[in-house]
Amino acid sequence: MSVAIIDYGSGNLHSAAKAMERAARDSGVATAVHVTSDPELLRRAERLVLPGVGAFKDCRNGLMAVPGLWQTLQDEVTAKGKPFLGICVGMQLMASRGLEHDITEGFGWIPGEVLPIAPRDPSFKIPHMGWNTLDQQRTHPLLDGIPLGETGLHAYFVHSYHLVAARVHDVIATTEHGQSVTAMVGRDNLIGTQFHPEKSQVLGLTLLANFLRWRP
């Protein structure tokens, strides 16, 4: 199996690649992991991962600036149905649009908007940074074998915005940070995590191993 981690100048690419390699090794799934911006390698890969760190608009513009990258990503994910994982801003880019500073169009794969977290209690600091448990909203194969809820495993978050989905069914998991915060979205062959699996220890490695085995 081959996994392409998309390099467009944003994201913890080295950490994501190392975590994917370890998840593959621990789960016994023979996997070649490539960090690349080459559209041809995206076409050859069986699974695609889009990390992202920073501002929504900067990440989108960075991806669009790489020749052939967006069109190849669109074709491979929406036309060919390859399993896709978006991480942090990589998940947010799946939305219809982002409202960080100004209005920026997203991919439109998960209808909804990326909005600022607005805690009801001002004691909750923004950005939301740290470890939280996940509240499952619906079952999904990527959560198999992961203890969830108040006594479950923790995931690592660092963000000020989250994806507010237009369709309830697209939300797989939430967490709490002075309000309900979208932690995971997905439909069909698409999955996105607001948290960083590559920094989330046992939870993250289990989720990545599930991604490698996933047959949407």
Disulfide bonds with the S-S distance in Angstrom:
none
